[in-house]
Amino acid sequence: MLDILSKIGHNSSTQKKKDTPMNPIADNHIILDGLYFSEDGNYGGGAIIIADHDAFTDEQMELLGTLSDNDRYDYAKAVLNGQDVSEWEN
C-alpha cells in the first residue's frame, strides 16, 4: 500500500524530507492532506488516515463504529500512534 502511494506524487502532512513525497508514520498507516474517493461512493477532503486492515483490533473497530464523526479521526490517529485512548474507551 505505502509503496503504491509513494509513486503517485501526493503531498503528505507528515512529510519530513523534501525529496520524499510521503513518509509513513508507521509501517501500517499514513496521514495525507488531500482528497479521497472510496468504492462505496464516499468522498471528502482534508486530513485523512489510510491504514492497513490489521492496524486496529476488533474491539477498536467496533468502537470506531460508535464514535461520532468528530471523534473518529482523533481516536484512529491516537491508536495508530500508540497514544492514550482512555478518553474514548471509557
PDB file with one MODEL, atoms N, CA, C and O in Angstrom:
MODEL        1
ATOM      1  N   MET A   1       0.822  -1.188   0.000  1.00  0.00           N
ATOM      2  CA  MET A   1       0.000   0.000   0.000  1.00  0.00           C
ATOM      3  C   MET A   1       0.870   1.256   0.000  1.00  0.00           C
ATOM      4  O   MET A   1       0.677   2.140  -0.835  1.00  0.00           O
ATOM      5  N   LEU A   2       1.812   1.343   0.916  1.00  0.00           N
ATOM      6  CA  LEU A   2       2.631   2.542   1.020  1.00  0.00           C
ATOM      7  C   LEU A   2       3.495   2.740  -0.208  1.00  0.00           C
ATOM      8  O   LEU A   2       3.741   3.875  -0.617  1.00  0.00           O
ATOM      9  N   ASP A   3       3.961   1.644  -0.806  1.00  0.00           N
ATOM     10  CA  ASP A   3       4.788   1.724  -1.998  1.00  0.00           C
ATOM     11  C   ASP A   3       4.012   2.340  -3.160  1.00  0.00           C
ATOM     12  O   ASP A   3       4.547   3.177  -3.888  1.00  0.00           O
ATOM     13  N   ILE A   4       2.783   1.941  -3.335  1.00  0.00           N
ATOM     14  CA  ILE A   4       1.954   2.473  -4.416  1.00  0.00           C
ATOM     15  C   ILE A   4       1.705   3.963  -4.209  1.00  0.00           C
ATOM     16  O   ILE A   4       1.842   4.750  -5.146  1.00  0.00           O
ATOM     17  N   LEU A   5       1.342   4.351  -2.997  1.00  0.00           N
ATOM     18  CA  LEU A   5       1.046   5.759  -2.732  1.00  0.00           C
ATOM     19  C   LEU A   5       2.265   6.651  -2.921  1.00  0.00           C
ATOM     20  O   LEU A   5       2.133   7.796  -3.353  1.00  0.00           O
ATOM     21  N   SER A   6       3.441   6.141  -2.605  1.00  0.00           N
ATOM     22  CA  SER A   6       4.636   6.965  -2.754  1.00  0.00           C
ATOM     23  C   SER A   6       4.945   7.255  -4.214  1.00  0.00           C
ATOM     24  O   SER A   6       5.659   8.209  -4.522  1.00  0.00           O
ATOM     25  N   LYS A   7       4.412   6.439  -5.114  1.00  0.00           N
ATOM     26  CA  LYS A   7       4.678   6.620  -6.533  1.00  0.00           C
ATOM     27  C   LYS A   7       3.731   7.608  -7.210  1.00  0.00           C
ATOM     28  O   LYS A   7       3.998   8.035  -8.333  1.00  0.00           O
ATOM     29  N   ILE A   8       2.622   7.983  -6.546  1.00  0.00           N
ATOM     30  CA  ILE A   8       1.659   8.854  -7.212  1.00  0.00           C
ATOM     31  C   ILE A   8       1.928  10.327  -6.988  1.00  0.00           C
ATOM     32  O   ILE A   8       1.244  11.173  -7.564  1.00  0.00           O
ATOM     33  N   GLY A   9       2.916  10.652  -6.156  1.00  0.00           N
ATOM     34  CA  GLY A   9       3.364  12.037  -6.034  1.00  0.00           C
ATOM     35  C   GLY A   9       2.431  12.958  -5.283  1.00  0.00           C
ATOM     36  O   GLY A   9       2.268  14.113  -5.675  1.00  0.00           O
ATOM     37  N   HIS A  10       1.819  12.488  -4.228  1.00  0.00           N
ATOM     38  CA  HIS A  10       0.936  13.333  -3.425  1.00  0.00           C
ATOM     39  C   HIS A  10       1.732  14.033  -2.340  1.00  0.00           C
ATOM     40  O   HIS A  10       2.896  13.709  -2.106  1.00  0.00           O
ATOM     41  N   ASN A  11       1.100  14.993  -1.677  1.00  0.00           N
ATOM     42  CA  ASN A  11       1.718  15.692  -0.549  1.00  0.00           C
ATOM     43  C   ASN A  11       1.224  15.082   0.732  1.00  0.00           C
ATOM     44  O   ASN A  11       0.039  14.766   0.849  1.00  0.00           O
ATOM     45  N   SER A  12       2.096  14.909   1.692  1.00  0.00           N
ATOM     46  CA  SER A  12       1.745  14.310   2.965  1.00  0.00           C
ATOM     47  C   SER A  12       1.925  15.324   4.081  1.00  0.00           C
ATOM     48  O   SER A  12       2.874  16.108   4.073  1.00  0.00           O
ATOM     49  N   SER A  13       1.004  15.304   5.045  1.00  0.00           N
ATOM     50  CA  SER A  13       1.140  16.193   6.194  1.00  0.00           C
ATOM     51  C   SER A  13       2.252  15.721   7.119  1.00  0.00           C
ATOM     52  O   SER A  13       2.628  16.436   8.048  1.00  0.00           O
ATOM     53  N   THR A  14       2.784  14.527   6.877  1.00  0.00           N
ATOM     54  CA  THR A  14       3.863  14.014   7.714  1.00  0.00           C
ATOM     55  C   THR A  14       5.201  14.083   7.002  1.00  0.00           C
ATOM     56  O   THR A  14       6.167  13.448   7.426  1.00  0.00           O
ATOM     57  N   GLN A  15       5.264  14.843   5.934  1.00  0.00           N
ATOM     58  CA  GLN A  15       6.489  14.920   5.136  1.00  0.00           C
ATOM     59  C   GLN A  15       7.644  15.445   5.967  1.00  0.00           C
ATOM     60  O   GLN A  15       7.532  16.485   6.615  1.00  0.00           O
ATOM     61  N   LYS A  16       8.766  14.713   5.945  1.00  0.00           N
ATOM     62  CA  LYS A  16       9.942  15.095   6.711  1.00  0.00           C
ATOM     63  C   LYS A  16      11.110  15.471   5.813  1.00  0.00           C
ATOM     64  O   LYS A  16      11.937  16.306   6.181  1.00  0.00           O
ATOM     65  N   LYS A  17      11.180  14.859   4.638  1.00  0.00           N
ATOM     66  CA  LYS A  17      12.276  15.118   3.721  1.00  0.00           C
ATOM     67  C   LYS A  17      11.707  15.657   2.420  1.00  0.00           C
ATOM     68  O   LYS A  17      10.698  15.152   1.928  1.00  0.00           O
ATOM     69  N   LYS A  18      12.336  16.667   1.864  1.00  0.00           N
ATOM     70  CA  LYS A  18      11.826  17.267   0.636  1.00  0.00           C
ATOM     71  C   LYS A  18      11.917  16.332  -0.559  1.00  0.00           C
ATOM     72  O   LYS A  18      11.126  16.461  -1.494  1.00  0.00           O
ATOM     73  N   ASP A  19      12.846  15.404  -0.558  1.00  0.00           N
ATOM     74  CA  ASP A  19      12.988  14.523  -1.705  1.00  0.00           C
ATOM     75  C   ASP A  19      12.086  13.294  -1.618  1.00  0.00           C
ATOM     76  O   ASP A  19      12.082  12.474  -2.536  1.00  0.00           O
ATOM     77  N   THR A  20      11.334  13.152  -0.549  1.00  0.00           N
ATOM     78  CA  THR A  20      10.431  12.022  -0.380  1.00  0.00           C
ATOM     79  C   THR A  20       8.998  12.543  -0.386  1.00  0.00           C
ATOM     80  O   THR A  20       8.646  13.356   0.468  1.00  0.00           O
ATOM     81  N   PRO A  21       8.152  12.095  -1.330  1.00  0.00           N
ATOM     82  CA  PRO A  21       6.790  12.606  -1.393  1.00  0.00           C
ATOM     83  C   PRO A  21       5.943  12.216  -0.201  1.00  0.00           C
ATOM     84  O   PRO A  21       4.966  12.900   0.103  1.00  0.00           O
ATOM     85  N   MET A  22       6.284  11.144   0.479  1.00  0.00           N
ATOM     86  CA  MET A  22       5.492  10.708   1.615  1.00  0.00           C
ATOM     87  C   MET A  22       6.353   9.903   2.564  1.00  0.00           C
ATOM     88  O   MET A  22       7.151   9.071   2.132  1.00  0.00           O
ATOM     89  N   ASN A  23       6.198  10.141   3.835  1.00  0.00           N
ATOM     90  CA  ASN A  23       6.862   9.338   4.846  1.00  0.00           C
ATOM     91  C   ASN A  23       5.799   8.764   5.759  1.00  0.00           C
ATOM     92  O   ASN A  23       5.038   9.521   6.360  1.00  0.00           O
ATOM     93  N   PRO A  24       5.724   7.446   5.881  1.00  0.00           N
ATOM     94  CA  PRO A  24       4.721   6.860   6.759  1.00  0.00           C
ATOM     95  C   PRO A  24       5.019   7.188   8.209  1.00  0.00           C
ATOM     96  O   PRO A  24       6.179   7.332   8.597  1.00  0.00           O
ATOM     97  N   ILE A  25       3.970   7.306   9.006  1.00  0.00           N
ATOM     98  CA  ILE A  25       4.143   7.471  10.440  1.00  0.00           C
ATOM     99  C   ILE A  25       4.603   6.153  11.035  1.00  0.00           C
ATOM    100  O   ILE A  25       5.433   6.116  11.944  1.00  0.00           O
ATOM    101  N   ALA A  26       4.053   5.082  10.508  1.00  0.00           N
ATOM    102  CA  ALA A  26       4.411   3.731  10.942  1.00  0.00           C
ATOM    103  C   ALA A  26       4.311   2.827   9.730  1.00  0.00           C
ATOM    104  O   ALA A  26       3.943   3.263   8.640  1.00  0.00           O
ATOM    105  N   ASP A  27       4.643   1.563   9.933  1.00  0.00           N
ATOM    106  CA  ASP A  27       4.601   0.622   8.822  1.00  0.00           C
ATOM    107  C   ASP A  27       3.187   0.339   8.327  1.00  0.00           C
ATOM    108  O   ASP A  27       3.010  -0.126   7.201  1.00  0.00           O
ATOM    109  N   ASN A  28       2.171   0.614   9.157  1.00  0.00           N
ATOM    110  CA  ASN A  28       0.826   0.207   8.787  1.00  0.00           C
ATOM    111  C   ASN A  28      -0.138   1.343   8.473  1.00  0.00           C
ATOM    112  O   ASN A  28      -1.324   1.090   8.265  1.00  0.00           O
ATOM    113  N   HIS A  29       0.336   2.588   8.430  1.00  0.00           N
ATOM    114  CA  HIS A  29      -0.572   3.689   8.098  1.00  0.00           C
ATOM    115  C   HIS A  29       0.184   4.950   7.693  1.00  0.00           C
ATOM    116  O   HIS A  29       1.375   5.106   7.964  1.00  0.00           O
ATOM    117  N   ILE A  30      -0.549   5.840   7.037  1.00  0.00           N
ATOM    118  CA  ILE A  30      -0.029   7.158   6.671  1.00  0.00           C
ATOM    119  C   ILE A  30      -1.122   8.183   6.895  1.00  0.00           C
ATOM    120  O   ILE A  30      -2.300   7.834   6.973  1.00  0.00           O
ATOM    121  N   ILE A  31      -0.743   9.430   6.997  1.00  0.00           N
ATOM    122  CA  ILE A  31      -1.707  10.519   7.068  1.00  0.00           C
ATOM    123  C   ILE A  31      -1.424  11.453   5.903  1.00  0.00           C
ATOM    124  O   ILE A  31      -0.291  11.891   5.701  1.00  0.00           O
ATOM    125  N   LEU A  32      -2.458  11.750   5.149  1.00  0.00           N
ATOM    126  CA  LEU A  32      -2.344  12.631   3.993  1.00  0.00           C
ATOM    127  C   LEU A  32      -3.252  13.833   4.166  1.00  0.00           C
ATOM    128  O   LEU A  32      -4.225  13.774   4.918  1.00  0.00           O
ATOM    129  N   ASP A  33      -2.952  14.893   3.496  1.00  0.00           N
ATOM    130  CA  ASP A  33      -3.861  16.021   3.407  1.00  0.00           C
ATOM    131  C   ASP A  33      -4.242  16.134   1.939  1.00  0.00           C
ATOM    132  O   ASP A  33      -3.480  16.661   1.129  1.00  0.00           O
ATOM    133  N   GLY A  34      -5.405  15.644   1.610  1.00  0.00           N
ATOM    134  CA  GLY A  34      -5.818  15.624   0.213  1.00  0.00           C
ATOM    135  C   GLY A  34      -7.254  15.192   0.073  1.00  0.00           C
ATOM    136  O   GLY A  34      -8.057  15.362   0.990  1.00  0.00           O
ATOM    137  N   LEU A  35      -7.576  14.639  -1.062  1.00  0.00           N
ATOM    138  CA  LEU A  35      -8.917  14.160  -1.356  1.00  0.00           C
ATOM    139  C   LEU A  35      -8.946  12.651  -1.339  1.00  0.00           C
ATOM    140  O   LEU A  35      -7.933  11.998  -1.592  1.00  0.00           O
ATOM    141  N   TYR A  36     -10.112  12.095  -1.040  1.00  0.00           N
ATOM    142  CA  TYR A  36     -10.269  10.653  -1.156  1.00  0.00           C
ATOM    143  C   TYR A  36     -11.595  10.342  -1.842  1.00  0.00           C
ATOM    144  O   TYR A  36     -12.556  11.107  -1.759  1.00  0.00           O
ATOM    145  N   PHE A  37     -11.619   9.211  -2.514  1.00  0.00           N
ATOM    146  CA  PHE A  37     -12.814   8.712  -3.186  1.00  0.00           C
ATOM    147  C   PHE A  37     -12.851   7.219  -2.911  1.00  0.00           C
ATOM    148  O   PHE A  37     -11.925   6.495  -3.275  1.00  0.00           O
ATOM    149  N   SER A  38     -13.906   6.760  -2.277  1.00  0.00           N
ATOM    150  CA  SER A  38     -13.974   5.340  -1.952  1.00  0.00           C
ATOM    151  C   SER A  38     -14.908   4.603  -2.894  1.00  0.00           C
ATOM    152  O   SER A  38     -15.741   5.204  -3.572  1.00  0.00           O
ATOM    153  N   GLU A  39     -14.753   3.303  -2.920  1.00  0.00           N
ATOM    154  CA  GLU A  39     -15.520   2.452  -3.819  1.00  0.00           C
ATOM    155  C   GLU A  39     -17.025   2.550  -3.563  1.00  0.00           C
ATOM    156  O   GLU A  39     -17.826   2.384  -4.483  1.00  0.00           O
ATOM    157  N   ASP A  40     -17.407   2.820  -2.309  1.00  0.00           N
ATOM    158  CA  ASP A  40     -18.836   2.891  -2.000  1.00  0.00           C
ATOM    159  C   ASP A  40     -19.446   4.262  -2.285  1.00  0.00           C
ATOM    160  O   ASP A  40     -20.609   4.502  -1.960  1.00  0.00           O
ATOM    161  N   GLY A  41     -18.671   5.158  -2.890  1.00  0.00           N
ATOM    162  CA  GLY A  41     -19.195   6.454  -3.285  1.00  0.00           C
ATOM    163  C   GLY A  41     -18.909   7.587  -2.320  1.00  0.00           C
ATOM    164  O   GLY A  41     -19.198   8.744  -2.626  1.00  0.00           O
ATOM    165  N   ASN A  42     -18.346   7.279  -1.158  1.00  0.00           N
ATOM    166  CA  ASN A  42     -17.983   8.347  -0.230  1.00  0.00           C
ATOM    167  C   ASN A  42     -16.811   9.135  -0.798  1.00  0.00           C
ATOM    168  O   ASN A  42     -15.968   8.592  -1.512  1.00  0.00           O
ATOM    169  N   TYR A  43     -16.771  10.400  -0.477  1.00  0.00           N
ATOM    170  CA  TYR A  43     -15.649  11.226  -0.885  1.00  0.00           C
ATOM    171  C   TYR A  43     -15.501  12.365   0.106  1.00  0.00           C
ATOM    172  O   TYR A  43     -16.431  12.668   0.854  1.00  0.00           O
ATOM    173  N   GLY A  44     -14.356  12.986   0.115  1.00  0.00           N
ATOM    174  CA  GLY A  44     -14.119  14.100   1.020  1.00  0.00           C
ATOM    175  C   GLY A  44     -12.731  14.658   0.816  1.00  0.00           C
ATOM    176  O   GLY A  44     -12.014  14.281  -0.110  1.00  0.00           O
ATOM    177  N   GLY A  45     -12.374  15.560   1.698  1.00  0.00           N
ATOM    178  CA  GLY A  45     -11.064  16.177   1.608  1.00  0.00           C
ATOM    179  C   GLY A  45     -10.578  16.602   2.968  1.00  0.00           C
ATOM    180  O   GLY A  45     -11.333  16.604   3.940  1.00  0.00           O
ATOM    181  N   GLY A  46      -9.326  16.960   3.033  1.00  0.00           N
ATOM    182  CA  GLY A  46      -8.701  17.341   4.286  1.00  0.00           C
ATOM    183  C   GLY A  46      -7.759  16.246   4.730  1.00  0.00           C
ATOM    184  O   GLY A  46      -7.361  15.390   3.940  1.00  0.00           O
ATOM    185  N   ALA A  47      -7.408  16.282   5.998  1.00  0.00           N
ATOM    186  CA  ALA A  47      -6.502  15.268   6.539  1.00  0.00           C
ATOM    187  C   ALA A  47      -7.224  13.932   6.603  1.00  0.00           C
ATOM    188  O   ALA A  47      -8.333  13.843   7.129  1.00  0.00           O
ATOM    189  N   ILE A  48      -6.594  12.893   6.065  1.00  0.00           N
ATOM    190  CA  ILE A  48      -7.160  11.553   6.104  1.00  0.00           C
ATOM    191  C   ILE A  48      -6.094  10.569   6.564  1.00  0.00           C
ATOM    192  O   ILE A  48      -4.899  10.792   6.371  1.00  0.00           O
ATOM    193  N   ILE A  49      -6.540   9.486   7.170  1.00  0.00           N
ATOM    194  CA  ILE A  49      -5.650   8.417   7.596  1.00  0.00           C
ATOM    195  C   ILE A  49      -5.947   7.214   6.721  1.00  0.00           C
ATOM    196  O   ILE A  49      -7.104   6.835   6.540  1.00  0.00           O
ATOM    197  N   ILE A  50      -4.908   6.624   6.185  1.00  0.00           N
ATOM    198  CA  ILE A  50      -5.031   5.376   5.436  1.00  0.00           C
ATOM    199  C   ILE A  50      -4.259   4.330   6.229  1.00  0.00           C
ATOM    200  O   ILE A  50      -3.066   4.487   6.487  1.00  0.00           O
ATOM    201  N   ALA A  51      -4.953   3.258   6.615  1.00  0.00           N
ATOM    202  CA  ALA A  51      -4.335   2.244   7.461  1.00  0.00           C
ATOM    203  C   ALA A  51      -4.599   0.851   6.909  1.00  0.00           C
ATOM    204  O   ALA A  51      -5.592   0.619   6.219  1.00  0.00           O
ATOM    205  N   ASP A  52      -3.696  -0.068   7.223  1.00  0.00           N
ATOM    206  CA  ASP A  52      -3.912  -1.465   6.896  1.00  0.00           C
ATOM    207  C   ASP A  52      -5.094  -1.991   7.705  1.00  0.00           C
ATOM    208  O   ASP A  52      -5.409  -1.469   8.775  1.00  0.00           O
ATOM    209  N   HIS A  53      -5.740  -3.022   7.184  1.00  0.00           N
ATOM    210  CA  HIS A  53      -6.892  -3.615   7.868  1.00  0.00           C
ATOM    211  C   HIS A  53      -6.540  -4.130   9.255  1.00  0.00           C
ATOM    212  O   HIS A  53      -7.368  -4.082  10.165  1.00  0.00           O
ATOM    213  N   ASP A  54      -5.322  -4.620   9.423  1.00  0.00           N
ATOM    214  CA  ASP A  54      -4.935  -5.197  10.708  1.00  0.00           C
ATOM    215  C   ASP A  54      -4.349  -4.177  11.686  1.00  0.00           C
ATOM    216  O   ASP A  54      -3.792  -4.568  12.712  1.00  0.00           O
ATOM    217  N   ALA A  55      -4.461  -2.903  11.395  1.00  0.00           N
ATOM    218  CA  ALA A  55      -3.914  -1.870  12.281  1.00  0.00           C
ATOM    219  C   ALA A  55      -4.776  -1.666  13.525  1.00  0.00           C
ATOM    220  O   ALA A  55      -4.324  -1.079  14.508  1.00  0.00           O
ATOM    221  N   PHE A  56      -6.018  -2.151  13.481  1.00  0.00           N
ATOM    222  CA  PHE A  56      -6.953  -2.000  14.596  1.00  0.00           C
ATOM    223  C   PHE A  56      -7.447  -3.373  15.037  1.00  0.00           C
ATOM    224  O   PHE A  56      -7.620  -4.275  14.218  1.00  0.00           O
ATOM    225  N   THR A  57      -7.670  -3.519  16.332  1.00  0.00           N
ATOM    226  CA  THR A  57      -8.267  -4.757  16.847  1.00  0.00           C
ATOM    227  C   THR A  57      -9.763  -4.745  16.532  1.00  0.00           C
ATOM    228  O   THR A  57     -10.319  -3.720  16.135  1.00  0.00           O
ATOM    229  N   ASP A  58     -10.398  -5.891  16.713  1.00  0.00           N
ATOM    230  CA  ASP A  58     -11.844  -5.959  16.509  1.00  0.00           C
ATOM    231  C   ASP A  58     -12.585  -5.005  17.452  1.00  0.00           C
ATOM    232  O   ASP A  58     -13.566  -4.372  17.065  1.00  0.00           O
ATOM    233  N   GLU A  59     -12.105  -4.915  18.680  1.00  0.00           N
ATOM    234  CA  GLU A  59     -12.725  -4.026  19.666  1.00  0.00           C
ATOM    235  C   GLU A  59     -12.579  -2.561  19.254  1.00  0.00           C
ATOM    236  O   GLU A  59     -13.517  -1.777  19.393  1.00  0.00           O
ATOM    237  N   GLN A  60     -11.406  -2.200  18.750  1.00  0.00           N
ATOM    238  CA  GLN A  60     -11.191  -0.815  18.296  1.00  0.00           C
ATOM    239  C   GLN A  60     -12.064  -0.504  17.089  1.00  0.00           C
ATOM    240  O   GLN A  60     -12.592   0.603  16.982  1.00  0.00           O
ATOM    241  N   MET A  61     -12.224  -1.459  16.180  1.00  0.00           N
ATOM    242  CA  MET A  61     -13.099  -1.247  15.020  1.00  0.00           C
ATOM    243  C   MET A  61     -14.549  -1.066  15.469  1.00  0.00           C
ATOM    244  O   MET A  61     -15.271  -0.227  14.929  1.00  0.00           O
ATOM    245  N   GLU A  62     -14.969  -1.848  16.450  1.00  0.00           N
ATOM    246  CA  GLU A  62     -16.326  -1.713  16.971  1.00  0.00           C
ATOM    247  C   GLU A  62     -16.531  -0.325  17.582  1.00  0.00           C
ATOM    248  O   GLU A  62     -17.561   0.312  17.360  1.00  0.00           O
ATOM    249  N   LEU A  63     -15.542   0.136  18.351  1.00  0.00           N
ATOM    250  CA  LEU A  63     -15.645   1.462  18.951  1.00  0.00           C
ATOM    251  C   LEU A  63     -15.652   2.552  17.879  1.00  0.00           C
ATOM    252  O   LEU A  63     -16.400   3.522  18.002  1.00  0.00           O
ATOM    253  N   LEU A  64     -14.843   2.416  16.841  1.00  0.00           N
ATOM    254  CA  LEU A  64     -14.844   3.393  15.745  1.00  0.00           C
ATOM    255  C   LEU A  64     -16.244   3.534  15.141  1.00  0.00           C
ATOM    256  O   LEU A  64     -16.638   4.626  14.730  1.00  0.00           O
ATOM    257  N   GLY A  65     -16.982   2.441  15.091  1.00  0.00           N
ATOM    258  CA  GLY A  65     -18.337   2.472  14.553  1.00  0.00           C
ATOM    259  C   GLY A  65     -19.330   3.208  15.432  1.00  0.00           C
ATOM    260  O   GLY A  65     -20.373   3.652  14.953  1.00  0.00           O
ATOM    261  N   THR A  66     -19.016   3.343  16.714  1.00  0.00           N
ATOM    262  CA  THR A  66     -19.939   4.015  17.635  1.00  0.00           C
ATOM    263  C   THR A  66     -19.558   5.471  17.906  1.00  0.00           C
ATOM    264  O   THR A  66     -20.378   6.240  18.408  1.00  0.00           O
ATOM    265  N   LEU A  67     -18.331   5.852  17.580  1.00  0.00           N
ATOM    266  CA  LEU A  67     -17.888   7.227  17.841  1.00  0.00           C
ATOM    267  C   LEU A  67     -18.558   8.205  16.881  1.00  0.00           C
ATOM    268  O   LEU A  67     -18.956   7.839  15.775  1.00  0.00           O
ATOM    269  N   SER A  68     -18.673   9.446  17.322  1.00  0.00           N
ATOM    270  CA  SER A  68     -19.208  10.492  16.445  1.00  0.00           C
ATOM    271  C   SER A  68     -18.199  10.773  15.332  1.00  0.00           C
ATOM    272  O   SER A  68     -17.013  10.470  15.462  1.00  0.00           O
ATOM    273  N   ASP A  69     -18.678  11.347  14.259  1.00  0.00           N
ATOM    274  CA  ASP A  69     -17.795  11.697  13.140  1.00  0.00           C
ATOM    275  C   ASP A  69     -16.635  12.568  13.602  1.00  0.00           C
ATOM    276  O   ASP A  69     -15.519  12.439  13.099  1.00  0.00           O
ATOM    277  N   ASN A  70     -16.895  13.448  14.552  1.00  0.00           N
ATOM    278  CA  ASN A  70     -15.860  14.373  15.021  1.00  0.00           C
ATOM    279  C   ASN A  70     -14.786  13.696  15.864  1.00  0.00           C
ATOM    280  O   ASN A  70     -13.676  14.218  15.975  1.00  0.00           O
ATOM    281  N   ASP A  71     -15.091  12.545  16.459  1.00  0.00           N
ATOM    282  CA  ASP A  71     -14.123  11.854  17.318  1.00  0.00           C
ATOM    283  C   ASP A  71     -13.352  10.757  16.597  1.00  0.00           C
ATOM    284  O   ASP A  71     -12.264  10.381  17.034  1.00  0.00           O
ATOM    285  N   ARG A  72     -13.891  10.246  15.516  1.00  0.00           N
ATOM    286  CA  ARG A  72     -13.321   9.071  14.849  1.00  0.00           C
ATOM    287  C   ARG A  72     -11.873   9.304  14.392  1.00  0.00           C
ATOM    288  O   ARG A  72     -11.016   8.451  14.622  1.00  0.00           O
ATOM    289  N   TYR A  73     -11.592  10.429  13.756  1.00  0.00           N
ATOM    290  CA  TYR A  73     -10.242  10.709  13.249  1.00  0.00           C
ATOM    291  C   TYR A  73      -9.233  10.782  14.400  1.00  0.00           C
ATOM    292  O   TYR A  73      -8.165  10.173  14.335  1.00  0.00           O
ATOM    293  N   ASP A  74      -9.577  11.528  15.451  1.00  0.00           N
ATOM    294  CA  ASP A  74      -8.648  11.690  16.576  1.00  0.00           C
ATOM    295  C   ASP A  74      -8.382  10.364  17.274  1.00  0.00           C
ATOM    296  O   ASP A  74      -7.253  10.088  17.681  1.00  0.00           O
ATOM    297  N   TYR A  75      -9.423   9.538  17.414  1.00  0.00           N
ATOM    298  CA  TYR A  75      -9.246   8.227  18.037  1.00  0.00           C
ATOM    299  C   TYR A  75      -8.342   7.346  17.183  1.00  0.00           C
ATOM    300  O   TYR A  75      -7.405   6.737  17.699  1.00  0.00           O
ATOM    301  N   ALA A  76      -8.611   7.274  15.889  1.00  0.00           N
ATOM    302  CA  ALA A  76      -7.800   6.443  14.995  1.00  0.00           C
ATOM    303  C   ALA A  76      -6.340   6.897  15.014  1.00  0.00           C
ATOM    304  O   ALA A  76      -5.431   6.070  15.078  1.00  0.00           O
ATOM    305  N   LYS A  77      -6.122   8.189  14.961  1.00  0.00           N
ATOM    306  CA  LYS A  77      -4.752   8.720  14.979  1.00  0.00           C
ATOM    307  C   LYS A  77      -4.056   8.358  16.285  1.00  0.00           C
ATOM    308  O   LYS A  77      -2.884   7.980  16.280  1.00  0.00           O
ATOM    309  N   ALA A  78      -4.768   8.471  17.401  1.00  0.00           N
ATOM    310  CA  ALA A  78      -4.177   8.138  18.696  1.00  0.00           C
ATOM    311  C   ALA A  78      -3.834   6.650  18.777  1.00  0.00           C
ATOM    312  O   ALA A  78      -2.759   6.288  19.256  1.00  0.00           O
ATOM    313  N   VAL A  79      -4.737   5.792  18.314  1.00  0.00           N
ATOM    314  CA  VAL A  79      -4.476   4.348  18.327  1.00  0.00           C
ATOM    315  C   VAL A  79      -3.234   4.032  17.499  1.00  0.00           C
ATOM    316  O   VAL A  79      -2.341   3.318  17.956  1.00  0.00           O
ATOM    317  N   LEU A  80      -3.183   4.556  16.305  1.00  0.00           N
ATOM    318  CA  LEU A  80      -2.086   4.246  15.390  1.00  0.00           C
ATOM    319  C   LEU A  80      -0.744   4.786  15.865  1.00  0.00           C
ATOM    320  O   LEU A  80       0.303   4.245  15.508  1.00  0.00           O
ATOM    321  N   ASN A  81      -0.764   5.844  16.664  1.00  0.00           N
ATOM    322  CA  ASN A  81       0.468   6.422  17.187  1.00  0.00           C
ATOM    323  C   ASN A  81       0.805   5.929  18.588  1.00  0.00           C
ATOM    324  O   ASN A  81       1.756   6.410  19.205  1.00  0.00           O
ATOM    325  N   GLY A  82       0.021   4.961  19.099  1.00  0.00           N
ATOM    326  CA  GLY A  82       0.296   4.388  20.413  1.00  0.00           C
ATOM    327  C   GLY A  82       0.051   5.340  21.566  1.00  0.00           C
ATOM    328  O   GLY A  82       0.659   5.204  22.628  1.00  0.00           O
ATOM    329  N   GLN A  83      -0.841   6.309  21.364  1.00  0.00           N
ATOM    330  CA  GLN A  83      -1.137   7.297  22.397  1.00  0.00           C
ATOM    331  C   GLN A  83      -2.267   6.816  23.305  1.00  0.00           C
ATOM    332  O   GLN A  83      -2.937   5.828  23.004  1.00  0.00           O
ATOM    333  N   ASP A  84      -2.469   7.510  24.399  1.00  0.00           N
ATOM    334  CA  ASP A  84      -3.526   7.191  25.357  1.00  0.00           C
ATOM    335  C   ASP A  84      -4.896   7.388  24.696  1.00  0.00           C
ATOM    336  O   ASP A  84      -5.179   8.460  24.162  1.00  0.00           O
ATOM    337  N   VAL A  85      -5.734   6.369  24.731  1.00  0.00           N
ATOM    338  CA  VAL A  85      -7.069   6.437  24.124  1.00  0.00           C
ATOM    339  C   VAL A  85      -8.168   6.270  25.169  1.00  0.00           C
ATOM    340  O   VAL A  85      -9.323   6.021  24.824  1.00  0.00           O
ATOM    341  N   SER A  86      -7.814   6.405  26.438  1.00  0.00           N
ATOM    342  CA  SER A  86      -8.776   6.162  27.503  1.00  0.00           C
ATOM    343  C   SER A  86      -9.968   7.114  27.462  1.00  0.00           C
ATOM    344  O   SER A  86     -11.053   6.750  27.917  1.00  0.00           O
ATOM    345  N   GLU A  87      -9.800   8.310  26.936  1.00  0.00           N
ATOM    346  CA  GLU A  87     -10.933   9.251  26.895  1.00  0.00           C
ATOM    347  C   GLU A  87     -12.050   8.744  25.986  1.00  0.00           C
ATOM    348  O   GLU A  87     -13.208   9.120  26.171  1.00  0.00           O
ATOM    349  N   TRP A  88     -11.724   7.900  25.010  1.00  0.00           N
ATOM    350  CA  TRP A  88     -12.753   7.349  24.120  1.00  0.00           C
ATOM    351  C   TRP A  88     -13.223   5.979  24.573  1.00  0.00           C
ATOM    352  O   TRP A  88     -14.351   5.582  24.282  1.00  0.00           O
ATOM    353  N   GLU A  89     -12.379   5.262  25.275  1.00  0.00           N
ATOM    354  CA  GLU A  89     -12.696   3.880  25.635  1.00  0.00           C
ATOM    355  C   GLU A  89     -13.413   3.753  26.971  1.00  0.00           C
ATOM    356  O   GLU A  89     -13.720   2.638  27.393  1.00  0.00           O
ATOM    357  N   ASN A  90     -13.685   4.850  27.638  1.00  0.00           N
ATOM    358  CA  ASN A  90     -14.405   4.806  28.934  1.00  0.00           C
ATOM    359  C   ASN A  90     -15.882   4.924  28.727  1.00  0.00           C
ATOM    360  O   ASN A  90     -16.644   4.907  29.694  1.00  0.00           O
TER     361      ASN A  90
ENDMDL
END
